[in-house]
Amino acid sequence: EINKAENEGFENCIIDAAALLESPSKRHCKKMIVVTAPMETRLERIILRDSISKEAALQRMAMQKDDEYYLSKADIIIRNYYPYSLEEELKKIG
């Protein structure tokens, strides 16, 4: 998809991938954008989005690296939770 976008003349694209930092695809990225929210908020969102139990969602979250890892790799941090306005946070991207 990245190559296709480049061939079509796009200068930028966004890759939505939870494991991007561990992937060779990160070499294509000019900037790393990390979207963050408190654990409880993320837990609720996963349960609703995937229709899974709290226990299953917690197991999934436990397999991920901690927040500090992702935040330390970020060029831009988007806070996707109250009291922050997602619309305002997205302006950081430019």
Disulfide bonds with the S-S distance in Angstrom:
none
